[in-house]
């Protein structure tokens, strides 16, 4: 009997609660520990990841305690459970593999100065990915199927010129001249659930029905919203309503002006730049999560201010990009500050009813285009990962709308 060796499969491994003796799962116990430890007071991805790291760092689930129930009903270590799930109970995923993976995850915290509950899901995902990769390298029928995002990351790395440069290959910087540069982050190919379920708090009908969508090609996305300095460097002017520092996001930009920026930025040496499709935007925003926000559900909007400039904290204006916490892909300001243009027409009546399941491009005609991410003058609910809105694309511009760009890898 084999078990799923994806991240979800490992998280669902059964174990008895050490406090009550009742059967639970590895994930449920980590969530309980997150609450007990007071890790930022919610059950979002970050505090749960914190709890996992607390368990791993203490070796509680690595090589000391036999607390995971195996398929035969006996109890074993996390190592034995992972090997059993891979169909190789006596396999090579021993502490020699697990401990370096955990150490690498811990080093990631320290190197980036991440405090408790702050983006520790990066470290957790690094651990899971290391486990999956180590097992897959052994080959055979027992090799695990890694998550769609992990598979996409590997495929993207192979198609990127700097594939062997490690972490550096996942980012690229474009020189716009006069000391102005634009940073991009690699978004791997993969699949995800697009839209919000009917029971999601504060959802709108246009956010559904939820569709499974596949993004077949990796791409590079702007790490930040396009700034006033960057727009001026390319277009020779700054149309923005808000003034201040050069790192403010450009706004008062129509969809036509945003696409003109992409056209002018594109050259044979730089590559082809464009606006993201709506599906690419939400896929990049979610970064493998299915909660209301990429950091958790945050039902009472207590944490959104750490990730977004919105009506509750913006004081009625935009702010410099990159000041708020990024998502798991390393993208900043996907929530709030300014709405971001997407390439799609907005299907006003049917939502995602007619959405293609592979690399969807949206409706084929219309007078409205999709904008995403919320902005500094809207409430927190507009910042949810599935939230979508529209603007007339052929006439005028609004000082609440900006954009970020995509750089194709091919």
N, C-alpha and C positions, 0 to 999 in steps of 0.2 A: 504493500500500500504506500503510495507516494502522496506527499502533500505539496501544495503550491509553495514554491520558493521565491515568489515575488515579495516585494516589501509587505504587501497586504497579507500574504501567506505567513511570513515570519511573525508579523504582529498578532496574528490570530492563533498562535501556538497556545494550547491549553496549559494551565498551571493552577495549583491551589493558591488561594490568597493566604500568605503567611500569617496574617492577622486573624482570619476567621476560619481557615481550613476549607472554605467553600471553593468550588472550582470556578475559575475565571479565565481570562486570556492575558497574554503578555501585554497587549495594548491596554486592556481595561485596568490592569494593575498599575501600569505606568501612568494612566490618567488619574487613578486614585492617588498615587503618590504625588502627582503634580498638584492636586488640590491640597493634600495634607501638607505639602511643603510650602504652600502659598506662592507657587511660581506664577507671579503676575495675576493670579486670581481668576483665570479663565481656562477653558479647555481648548484653546487654539493650538496650532501646530507647534509653536515655539515652546510653551510650557510643557507640553507632552514630550517634546524632544529633550528638554531639560531633564525630565524625569528619567527618560531612557538613558541619558548620559550618566545620571546619578547611579543608576543600576549597573551600567557597564563599567564605569570607573571604579566602582566598589568590588568588581569581579563577582557580584552576586549572581549574575546569570552566565558567567563565562566558564569558569573551571572549578568553582568551589561547591556550589549548591546544585543538587539534582532536583530541580523543581518543575521542569517541563514534562508534561505527560506525553509519552511517545505513543504511536499508533497501537502498539501491543499492550497498552495499559500501564506499562512500567514508567518510572520517572527517570529522567536523565538531565544532562546539562544542555545549555543552549547549543553548544557545539554538536552534541549527539543528535539533537532535534533537527538541526539544519542539515546534517549529513543524511539523516533518515528521510527528511523531506526531499532530498535530492536523489533518493533511491539507492544510497550507498552508505548504510549504517556505520560501516567501519572506515569511512572515507578519510580523505586527507585534510578536511577543514578543521584542523586542530588549533590549539592555542597559538601555534607558530604563525598561523594566518590571521586569527582573530585579534590577537593582541596588537600586532603592528597596525591593523586597521583602526582599532580603538585609539591607539597612540596618535595616529595621523589625524583622527577626528579631534582629539584633544588639542593637538598642535594647531589645528585650524582655528579653534576658539581663541587661543592665546595670540596667534599671529594677527588676527583681525580685531583683537580687543573686544571680543563679544562677551557681554555680561550674561548672567543667569536669565534665561527666558528670551534672549535677543538673538534671533536667527540661528539658534542651535540646531534647527532642522537641517541646516547645511551639513553640520557635522554628522547628524544621524543618517542622512542620505548618503554621505560619503562612506560611512560604515557599511550600510546595506549594499551599496554598489560594489565596495571592495570584496564583500563576501560573495556576491553573485559572480563577479569577475573571476575570483580565485577558483570558484567551483567550476565555472564554464571553461577555464583554461585546462582543466583535467580531461575535458571531452567526454564522449560516451553518452549513452542514453540518459544518464542521470544528470547531465548538465542542465542548469535551470534556465527558464525563460525569464530574462530580465524585463523590467518594466518598459513600457513603450517609450518613456522619456529617456531611460538609460540606453535603450537600443538606439534611439535617435541621436543621442550624444555621441555614441561610438561611430555611427554612420557619418555624422557631420564632421567629426574630427578627421575621418579619412578623406573627406572632400575639401578640407581646409588646407591651404598651402603650408601653414605652420603647424601641421598636425603633430609633430614630434616635439613641439616646444612647451608641452605641459599646459599649465593654466593660462599662459600667455596666449595660446592659440585660441582661447575662447573669447578674447577681446581683440578689437582692432581700433586703431585711431586714424582718422583722416585729417590731413593738414589742409586747412582752408586758406592759408596765407596770413601774413601779418600777425603771426603768433596765435591765431585762432584755430582750434582743433575740435574734432567731433569724435566722441567715443562710441563704440558699438559693442554689443554683447552677443555671443552666439546663442541662438535659440535652436535646439535640436528638433528634428522631425519627431512625430509621435501622434498620439490620439488623445481625445479628452471628451468630456460631456459639456457641450455648449449650451448655455442658457441656465435658467434657474428652475428648480422643481416647484410645483404648484404650492407647496407648503412653506416656501421660503419667506421669511418675514420681509415685508416692504417690497416684494417683487411686483413687477408690472406684467400685464398679460403679454406684451410684445416680447418678453424675455423667454418665451417658450413657443412650442413644446421643446423640451430638452432633447437634443440630438447628439448621437455619437459622431464625432467629426475626426477625420484623419488629416493631418498636415504631413504631406509626403516628402517635403524638402526642408532641410535646415535653412536658416537665414540669419542674417545679422540685423539686430534692431538697435536703434539709438538708445544708449544707456540713460539718457535724459531727454526731456522735451527739447525741441530746437530752441535755442536761446536767441535773444535779440542780437547779441554780438555775432552769432553764427549766421543769422538771417541777413544781417547787414553785410557780412563778408561775402556772401554769395549774390545777393540781390542789389546791394548798393543803397539800401534804404532801410528804415525801421518804422513800420506802420503802427507800432504798439501804443495802446492807450496809457498803460502804466509805465512810469519811468523810474530809474534808480540805477542799480548795478547792471553790468553787462550780462550777468548770468540769469536775469529774469527771463522767463519763457516768452517768446514772441507771441503776440496775439493780435486781434483785429486782422486776421488773415483768412481770406475766403478759401474754399476748397480749390478753386482754380489757381489761386496764388500759391497754395501749398504744393500743388502738383507742378507748377512752374518752377518752384524752388528745386524740386527733385530732378526735373529735366535739366536745369542749369548745372546742378551739382554733378550730374552723371557725365563721365568722360571715359574713354577707353582705358586710361590708366587707373582711374578710381573705381570704375564699375558702374552698375545700374542701380540707381536709387529710386524709391517709390514710396507711396503711402502703404501701410499694412492693410490687408483685408480685415474685415471685422473678425473673422474666425482666427486669423493669425494674432490679432490684438488680444482677444480673450484668452487664447492658448498661452501666449507669452505672459499675460497678466496672472493667470492662475498658477502657472509654473508647477503643474502636477497636483494641485489641490482641488477639492470640490466643495469647500466651505464657502460661506458668503464672501469672505475676504481671504486673501492668500495667507493671512496669519491666523485665521480661525473664524468662527461665526460672529463673535462680538455682538450679541443680540441687543445689547443696550448701548452700543457705540461708545464704550469707555476707552477703547484703545486706538480708535481710528485716527486720533490726533497725532499719534506717533508715526503714522504712515502717510498722512495726507494734510494738505492745506485745504480746508473747506470752510463753510460759513461759520462754524463754531470756533475757529481759531485764526482765520486769515486776516481779520480786521478789514475785510472788504477789498482786498487787493491780492495780486500775485506775489510770490516770493521766489528767491533764487532757487534754481533747480538743485537737486541732490541733498537737500537739508533733512529730508525725511528718510526713514528706513526703507531699504530696497526689498524686493521680493526674492525668492529663492534663485532666480536666474540672475540677480544682480541689477534689475531694472528699478530705477527710482521714479517717483511721482506718477506711477500708473494710476494712483488715486489722487484726485483733487488737483489744485493749482489752475490748470486750464483743461477744457475739453480737448480731445484729440481727434482730428479728422481721420476717418478710414476711407478706403477707396470705394466701398460699396454704396449703392443706392439703398435707401431705407424702405423696406417693405412695410408700408404703414398698416396694412390690414391683417396679414396672415402670420406675422412674426417669423418663426423658423419652420413653419409648416412645409414649405417647399424648398427648404435648404438642402443643397447637395451634401452628401456625406463625405466626399473626398475633395479637399482643397476648394471649399465653396467660395464663390465670388459675389454672392448676394443677388438681389434683383437686377434685371437687365435694363431697366429704365426708371425714370422718376424725376421729381423736382427736389427731392430731399436726399442728403447724404448722411451716413451714420457718423455720430460723434460718440466718443467713449471716455470713461474715466472720472466723470464728475469735474467739479471746478470749485474755485475759491468762494463763490457766492451761492452755491447750492448746499443742501443739507447732506449729512453723512450717508444717507441711504443711496444717493446717486453715485457714491464711490464703490459700491459693491461690484465684484468682478463681473457679474452678469448684467449690470445696469447699462442701458443703452438709450440714446436719445438721437435727435436729428436736427439738422439745420438746412435751410435753403442754400444750395451750393452755387447757384448762378448769380445771385444778387447779394452784393454787400458782404460784410463781415461783422463779427461780434467780438468785443474786447474780452470775451470769456472763452474764445476758441483759439487753440494753437494746434500743434501737431508734433509727431516724432516720425522718423523715417526708417525705412527698411533698406538694407543693402543686400542684393541677391548674391549668392555664392557662386552661381553659374552664369 
